[in-house]
């Protein structure tokens, strides 16, 4: 398990008075089908932050990289039916890897989280024709291709791509800025 996830699990017990296992038992009893239903329940019924609710939801559903036997399987699964978007991921990752050796790649069921000391970006084949990059740049005004994300989202901004040629200096500049701010 990565250090950031372990810290969150440790803080979960300190901040909520319940361990991860206790929260998973609460969620399991409710028999939710979807990740989003778990998050909504935990935030609205128990007042948890989005980060803690997301952690519990992933652990309860076994949809995080730490729960997967092979994290690469999660990435493969993300692109089933969206194969045309896999080159977007490959191109982005090859350039992002040049930023530094301190990037943690954490695949989830539907996206890949990129972290240093904290998450700086997510890579998500959102639909069959749209690739979404989530970026954490709190306080940054949306500009150019950088759009504001809805409140309480895992990232503060997003960039939507529909053609691989849109992965350009502007896109990589925003990701690099988020990377630098996350260190």
C-alpha positions as CSV (number, residue, x, y, z in Angstrom):
1,X,0.0,0.0,0.0
2,X,1.3,3.4,-0.9
3,X,2.2,5.9,1.9
4,X,-0.5,8.4,1.0
5,X,-3.2,5.8,1.3
6,X,-1.9,4.5,4.6
7,X,-1.8,8.1,6.0
8,X,-5.4,8.6,4.9
9,X,-6.4,5.3,6.6
10,X,-4.6,6.3,9.8
11,X,-6.2,9.8,9.7
12,X,-9.7,8.2,9.1
13,X,-9.7,6.5,12.5
14,X,-8.3,9.6,14.2
15,X,-10.7,12.0,12.6
16,X,-13.9,9.9,12.6
17,X,-13.5,7.6,15.5
18,X,-14.0,4.6,13.3
19,X,-11.5,2.4,11.5
20,X,-11.6,1.6,7.8
21,X,-12.9,-1.8,8.5
22,X,-15.8,-0.4,10.6
23,X,-16.7,2.0,7.8
24,X,-16.6,-0.8,5.2
25,X,-19.0,-2.8,7.4
26,X,-21.4,0.2,7.6
27,X,-21.3,0.6,3.8
28,X,-21.6,-3.1,3.1
29,X,-24.7,-3.3,5.3
30,X,-26.3,-0.7,3.0
31,X,-25.7,-2.9,-0.1
32,X,-25.0,0.0,-2.5
33,X,-24.4,-0.9,-6.1
34,X,-22.4,2.2,-7.2
35,X,-19.3,4.0,-6.0
36,X,-21.2,7.3,-6.1
37,X,-24.0,6.1,-3.9
38,X,-21.5,5.2,-1.2
39,X,-19.8,8.6,-1.4
40,X,-23.2,10.4,-1.2
41,X,-24.3,8.3,1.7
42,X,-21.1,8.8,3.7
43,X,-21.0,12.6,3.0
44,X,-24.7,13.3,3.6
45,X,-25.4,10.8,6.4
46,X,-22.1,10.8,8.3
47,X,-20.6,14.1,7.3
48,X,-17.4,12.7,5.9
49,X,-15.2,14.7,3.5
50,X,-15.1,13.7,-0.1
51,X,-11.5,12.3,0.3
52,X,-12.5,9.9,3.2
53,X,-15.7,8.9,1.5
54,X,-13.9,8.1,-1.7
55,X,-11.3,6.1,0.1
56,X,-14.0,4.0,1.9
57,X,-16.0,3.5,-1.3
58,X,-12.9,2.3,-3.2
59,X,-11.9,-0.1,-0.4
60,X,-15.5,-1.4,0.1
61,X,-15.8,-2.1,-3.7
62,X,-12.2,-3.3,-4.0
63,X,-11.8,-0.8,-6.9
64,X,-8.5,0.8,-5.9
65,X,-5.0,-0.2,-7.0
66,X,-4.2,-1.5,-3.6
67,X,-7.1,-4.0,-3.7
68,X,-6.4,-5.2,-7.3
69,X,-4.3,-8.2,-7.8
70,X,-2.7,-6.5,-10.8
71,X,-3.2,-2.7,-11.1
72,X,-2.5,-2.9,-14.9
73,X,-5.8,-4.9,-15.1
74,X,-7.6,-1.8,-13.9
75,X,-6.1,0.3,-16.7
76,X,-7.0,-2.4,-19.3
77,X,-10.6,-2.5,-18.0
78,X,-10.9,1.3,-18.2
79,X,-10.4,1.2,-22.0
80,X,-12.7,-1.7,-22.8
81,X,-15.1,-0.2,-25.3
82,X,-13.0,3.0,-25.4
83,X,-9.9,1.5,-27.1
84,X,-9.5,4.6,-29.3
85,X,-8.7,6.7,-26.2
86,X,-5.8,4.4,-24.9
87,X,-3.3,6.3,-27.1
88,X,-4.3,9.5,-25.2
89,X,-3.3,7.8,-21.9
90,X,-0.1,6.4,-23.4
91,X,1.0,9.8,-24.8
92,X,0.2,11.7,-21.6
93,X,2.0,9.2,-19.4
94,X,5.1,9.2,-21.5
95,X,5.4,12.9,-21.2
96,X,4.3,13.1,-17.5
97,X,7.0,10.5,-16.7
98,X,9.6,13.0,-17.7
99,X,8.5,15.4,-14.9
100,X,10.3,13.3,-12.3
101,X,10.7,9.9,-10.7
102,X,8.5,10.8,-7.7
103,X,5.2,10.2,-9.4
104,X,2.9,7.7,-7.9
105,X,0.5,6.1,-10.4
106,X,-2.6,4.8,-8.7
107,X,-5.1,3.1,-11.1
108,X,-8.8,3.1,-9.9
109,X,-11.8,1.4,-11.6
110,X,-12.5,4.3,-14.0
111,X,-9.4,6.6,-13.9
112,X,-5.8,6.8,-13.0
113,X,-4.7,9.1,-10.1
114,X,-1.3,10.8,-10.3
115,X,0.3,11.9,-7.1
116,X,3.4,13.3,-5.5
117,X,2.9,14.4,-1.9
118,X,-0.8,14.9,-3.0
119,X,-2.8,14.1,-6.1
120,X,-2.1,16.5,-8.9
121,X,-4.0,15.0,-11.8
122,X,-6.4,12.2,-12.9
123,X,-6.5,10.6,-16.4
124,X,-10.0,9.4,-17.3
125,X,-11.5,7.9,-20.5
126,X,-14.8,9.6,-19.7
127,X,-16.8,8.5,-22.7
128,X,-16.1,6.7,-25.9
129,X,-15.1,9.9,-27.6
130,X,-13.9,12.2,-24.7
131,X,-10.8,11.9,-22.6
132,X,-10.8,14.0,-19.4
133,X,-7.8,15.2,-17.4
134,X,-8.6,16.3,-13.9
135,X,-6.1,18.8,-12.5
136,X,-5.6,20.2,-9.0
137,X,-4.8,23.9,-9.2
138,X,-6.8,25.4,-6.3
139,X,-7.1,29.2,-6.7
140,X,-6.3,29.1,-10.4
141,X,-8.7,31.0,-12.6
142,X,-9.9,28.9,-15.6
143,X,-8.2,29.9,-18.8
144,X,-8.0,28.6,-22.3
145,X,-8.7,24.9,-22.3
146,X,-8.6,24.7,-18.4
147,X,-12.2,24.6,-17.1
148,X,-13.4,24.9,-13.5
149,X,-14.6,21.6,-12.1
150,X,-17.8,21.3,-10.1
151,X,-17.5,22.0,-6.3
152,X,-16.3,19.1,-4.1
153,X,-14.8,17.2,-7.0
154,X,-11.5,15.3,-6.6
155,X,-9.8,17.9,-8.8
156,X,-10.3,21.7,-9.0
157,X,-10.2,21.8,-12.8
158,X,-10.5,19.7,-15.9
159,X,-9.4,19.6,-19.5
160,X,-11.6,17.7,-22.1
161,X,-9.9,16.2,-25.2
162,X,-11.6,14.6,-28.2
163,X,-8.5,14.3,-30.5
164,X,-5.0,13.2,-29.6
165,X,-3.6,16.2,-31.4
166,X,-5.1,18.3,-28.6
167,X,-2.4,17.0,-26.3
168,X,-0.1,20.1,-26.7
169,X,2.1,22.5,-24.8
170,X,-0.9,24.1,-23.1
171,X,-2.2,20.8,-21.8
172,X,1.2,19.7,-20.6
173,X,1.9,23.1,-19.1
174,X,-1.2,22.9,-16.9
175,X,-0.3,19.3,-15.8
176,X,3.3,20.3,-15.1
177,X,2.1,23.3,-13.0
178,X,-0.1,21.0,-10.9
179,X,2.8,18.5,-10.6
180,X,5.1,21.3,-9.3
181,X,2.5,22.5,-6.8
182,X,2.0,19.0,-5.5
183,X,5.6,18.5,-4.4
